[in-house]
Amino acid sequence: MTVTVTQPPTTSAARQRPRVARQRPRWSELREVLRVRRPTLNPVERRLGAALTIRDLRKAAVGTTPRAVFDYVDGAADAELTARRNRAAFAAVELVPEYLSPVDHPDLSTRVFDREIAMPLIFAPTGYTRMMHHEGEAAVARVAARHGLPYTLSTVGTSTVEDVAAAAPGGEHWFQLYLTRDERLNAELLDRALAAGFTTVVLTVDTPVAGRHPKDMRNGLTIPPSLTLRTLFGMARYPSWVLNKLTTAPIAFASLRSMTGETDVIDAVRVADVVFEPTLNYDHLAWLRANWPHRLLVKGILSPRDARRAVEAGADGVVVSNHGGRQLDRTPATLTVLPEIREELGPDATVILDSGVTHGQDILAARALGADAVMIGRAYLYGLMAGGERGVERAVTILREEYARSLQLLGLNASDAIARHHVRTP
């Protein structure tokens, strides 16, 4: 049997379809498309160049810093619920744009107290900073000064107020204070900060006792230290970190040297007795207000009532903070209590938000909900661990670019244009 296959009729449109013209590729044209990135030989520049977010810097820090040190920065108290709540609160915010407004050159600057800063960002105080990277607080202060941002030195920092002033002579420097029952020591710290040109004192009030950090306890980073063999072997896997620690000045609580004379080694137990003050009360705040002539902030505020009492006692404003989740666990996220604290204090008091800021949009959300500016801690420490001063520079650049682009996408041309109706919260 013969099978006849009938071809479909060829339409006139198909017969007339033009054929795509082809040509041999020219190198001059390929060169515009195939631009191969030159390899970066410097390992610090390579890992920082690959970091597009603060999360990327965090990943890079894991590869440059012993696990025990990284855990000290990255960890929080108990079950770390508060630390997760801080991030979840920012993630839950919805941004509501308004368009058809010029946004080509957004003005990121704002005013905190009577000073203009380049964007609503302040470097928070962190202790043991030279443990993360040997360049320590001096590197952070230099970056802050270059970007026109305030830097806050901790009482338990590993550099003195004099060190920071010398490292960044043109910077805006603040001093975080742990008030103690030793009035002589308190007065000495204030006098030195004043003489070094520091403009603001930030009194931390959420450390009556130390928070419980299971990760640090397992690693032996306790007071006093009790390092495990696992921790020591872990440090040995990072020879550059070890070499830098061995060949630079010993890590010490630099501002507290007067407690033990001029020695570099300071009794950690005695320092803990100073820092964690269970009798801290409003009489201490009144003493501080009477003895500090410049701006005064109270850090660790989580309720409108405490905010009001702090301002009535003489503070110029508050830092809404849960210590990044490192003290009392199960506290509310700072972003959730921010609006009611701003409402309680009104528009005139300075309100700064701390804890959980890792993205430029977090800055925007905090501004919309009532903060004059935000503080960052872990965000820049990840950069410091990943690449020293260059890593801190990268962290600020990331946050600045995220913040500027988000302003533009929101349809705003200035930090001061951010308003409550630009965000929605659960």
N, C-alpha and C positions, 0 to 999 in steps of 0.2 A: 504494500500500500504506500502510495506516495503522499507525504505530508507537505503541504504548501504553507510556508511561513509568510504572512503578509506584513510588510513593513508599514509602520504608521505613516500616514501622508505627511510630507514635509510642507509646513506652512510657508507662506511667502514671507512672514515676519522672521521665521527662523533662518530662511535662506538669506535674508538681508541683514542679519545681525552682524555688526562689525566685529572684527577680531581685534583683541587687545594688542596694541603695539608693544613690542619688547625691544630692549636694548641691552648691550653689555654694561654692567656696572662700572662706574668710573671711580677711581680712588679718591678723587677730590670730593665726591658725594658720600662715599662710605666713611671718609674721615670725619665728617660731621656727625655721623650716627654712632660709629664705633669708637668712642672715646674711652679708652681703657684707663682706669684709675691707676696712678702710679702707686706701687706698694709703699707703705709707711714702715720704715725700719725701726723707728723708736717705739718700744713697746708701750710706753705711757701714752704717747700721741695716738698710737693705733687703737688702744682700748677706749680712750676718751673720744676719739673721732667716731667710733662705732656706737657711742652712747647717745641715743636720741631722746631718752626720757630719764627721769630720776630712777625709775625701776631698772633701767639699763646700768646706771651707775652702781646701784645696789648689787647687781649681778657681778659687775666688774670688781667690786670691793671684796666679794667672796674669794676671788682668785688672787688677791694681793695681801690679805690680812689673816692672821691666825684665827681659827674658828672661835676661840674663846673671846678674842677682842671684838670680832664681828658680832657675836652673840650679845656682848655687853651693849653695843650700840643698837642693834636691831631688836633686842628682846624687851620685854615689859614685865609688869608685876603679875604674879599668880597665874591665872588662866589666860591672861592677855586679852580679856574681854574688852576693856576700855580702849586699848590700842586699836582693836578691830572696829569698835564702834566709831572711833574718830574717822576712819577711812570710809566706813559705810555711810556715815552722815553726809560726807562730801559727795559720794557716789550717787546718793539719792536726790541730790539737787538737780532740778531741771532749769535750763537757761531759756529765757524768752526773748528772742531778738526783736529789734525794731529797725527797719531798713529805710533806704532812700535818704541817708544822711552821709555827708562826707566823712570817710574814715581813713584817708590816705596817710595821714601822719598823726597817729594817736599820741596824746600827751599822757605818759604813764605816771608822771610825778604827782605827788600829793603832799600835804602838810601834816606833820605829827608834832604836836605842841606848836612851837612858833618857827619850826624849821622845815624847809622843803627838802624832801628826799626823792630820789630818782624814780622810785616806784613803791607801792605799799608793802615793803618787805624789810624785815629786820632780822639780823642774825641772833639767834637765841643763845643763851649761855650753855656751855657743855663742860663737864668736868673731865679730867684725865685726857685732854685732847691730844697731847703728844704721845699717848699710848697708841692712838689710832694711826698717827703718822708723825715722824720726827719733826716736821716743820711746824706742827701745832697751831696754837692761837695766832702767832705772828702771821702765818700764811693767810689765815681766814680774815684777819683784820686788814691786811693789804688788799685783798679782793674786795672787801666791803668798801674800803675807801675809794678804790678805783671806780666802783659803780655808784658812789654817792649814797651809800646805805649805812645805817647804824650797825655797829658790832657790840655785842654784850659779852663782857668777860665774866666768867664765873669765879666766885670765891675759891672754889676748889679746882680752878684752872691750873695748868702747868706752866703758865707764864704770869708775870706780874703786871700790874697796871703800867709800870715804867717800861717794861718790855714792849707792851702793845703800843704805847704812845710813841716809842722810838721806831717801831716797825712801820707804823702808819701815821706819821705826824699830822697829816691833813684830814684824818678820819673823824667821824662822829662816834665817840666811844661812850658806852654805857657800862655800869658795873652792877652785877648781880650780887646781892648781899644775903648771907645767912647770918641773922642777928643771934648773938649768944648772950649768956649771962656775964661774960667777961667784957665789961664796959670799956676797959682799956684797949682790948683787941678791936672792938667795934670802932672806937674812935680812931685808932691807928689806920684801919682799913679806909674809913671815910676820908681822913686827912690825906692819905696817899692818893686816893682817887681824885680828890679835889686838886691836889698839886699837879697831878698828871694831866689835868684838863678834861676829865670825864664830866659829862653834862647831865647824866641821869643815873639814879640809883634805882634798881629793881629789887624790891624785897620779896623773897620767896617765902611763902607761908604754908605750903602743903607738905612740909617734911618734918613734922614733929617727931617721927621715928622713920627708920628706913623702910621702904617698900621691900617686899619679899620677891626675889628674882630667882626662880628655880634654875634657869639656864646658867646664871652666874654661880649659883651654889654647886651645880654639877661640875662646872669648869674650875672651881676653886678660886674664882675672883670674888672673894668675900672680904670682910673686915674682921680680923686680919686675914691676909691672903692664905690660902691653903691649896696650892696648885697640885693637880693630879698629874700622874705620869702621862696620861693621855693628853692633857693640856700642854705639858712640856714638849712631848713629841710633836704635837700639832704645831707649836711655835717653831720647832726646828725645821719644819717643812717650808718655812718662809725665810730663807737665809738673808735676803735683802732687808727684810723687816728687822731681823735679829741684829744684823750688822749695823744698821742705822741706830738702833737702840744702844748698842755697845759703844759706838763711836761719837755719840752726842751727849750732851749734859744729862745726868740722871733725871728720871721723871720724878717730880716732887710737887707737892701742893705749894706752889711758889709764893703765893700771897700770905701763907701761914708759917713762914720760916721762923718768925719771932717766937712761935710756940716752943721751939726746941733750939734756940740759938741760931747759929749760922750754918748748921749742918744741912746737907742735902736730903738726908734720909729723915722722914718725918713719921712719927708713930701714927699709923693709920687709925688705931683705936682712939687716940686722943683727938684726931681730926673728926672722927665720927661723933664724938661727944660734943664737938663744936657745931657741926653741921646740923645734927638732928637734935632739936631743942624742944622737948615736950612742954616746957613752961612758956613758950612764946605767946604773947598776948598783946592787947591794945596799948598797954603801957610801953612796951617795946616800940610799937609804931609811933607813939607820941614822942618818945625819946629821939627816934630817928628823924622825925619831922623837925624837931627843935634843933638838931645838929647837922642837918644837910640843907644847904642853902638853895639848891637847884631843884630840878624836877624829880618827882618821886612816884614810882609805880608800885603797886602791890600785885604780885604774880601768884596764881594758884586759885583764883576766884572762880566759883562755879554756881553761885546763887545771887539773885538780885539783892537779897538782904546783906550778904557779906560785901557786895560791891558798894552799896550805899554806906555801910558802916566804915569801910576803908576810906572813902572820899570824905566823909564827915570827920574822920580822924586826921585828915590833912593830906591824904594822897592826891596827886594830880590826875590819877586815872588808874586803871586796872589792866592786868593781863589775864584774860579768860583762858585758863590752862588747867589740864589735869596731868601735867608733867609727862605728856606723851604716853600716858598709861603706865608710868613707871612707879607710881606711888600707890594710891588706893585703887584697887581694881573695882569694876562694876560701877564706876561713876558715869554720869552722862557724857556723851560726846560734847566737846566744847561748842561745836557749831549749833547744836540744838538749843543750848542755853543762851547763846549770844544775843538773839533778838530781845529776850526779856531783860537781860542785863542792860542793853543799850536803852530800852524803854525806861527802865528804872533810873538811869543816870542822866537821861536827856542828851541833847546834842553837844553840850560843852565839854564834858569830861572825856579824856582820852581813853579809848577802849581798843586793846590789841588782842587778837586771837592767836593762840598758840596750840600746838598739838595736831598732828596728822596732815600737815600741808605738804603735798608732794607734786602738785601740778599747778600751772599758771591759772587754770580755771578755779582751783581752790581759793586762790587769792581773790578772784572776781566774786565768788560766792560769799566769801567772808565780808567783803566790802558791801555787797548788797544787803546783807543781814545785819549790818551795824558796826563792823570793825573799821577803825581808821587804817590799820595795817595788820599784817600777820607776822608771826615769828616762825622761822624754820630752824630745825636742829638736825634730825637724822638726814634730811635731804642734802645738807652740805657736808655732813660727816661721811656719807657714802662717797661723795666726790673726793673728800680729803683722803680717805683710805685708798681710793682707786688711783689717785695721781697727785697727791699733795696739793700745792697751791693751784696747779693747773686743773686739778679735779674740782676744786671749789669754784674756780672760774667757769668751768664747764657747767656745773650745777646752776649757777646764777644765770648763765646764758640760756640754758634750757628753760628755766622758769620765766625769764623775761620774754623770750620768744613766744612761749605758750600763752602768756598773759596778753601780750600785744596782739597776737593773731586772734585770740578769743574776744578781745575788745572789738576788733574790727568786724568779726563775724557776728557779734551781737548788735552791730550797728552803732557803736559808740566811739567817740573820738577823744575821750579823756577818762582818766580814773574817776574824776569828780562827777562824771555823768552817770555813774552806776547808781541805780536806785532799787528799792525793794521790789518794784514790779518787774524787774528783769530776771527774777528767779521764782521758782515754785518749789515748795518743800512738802513732804508728806504730812 
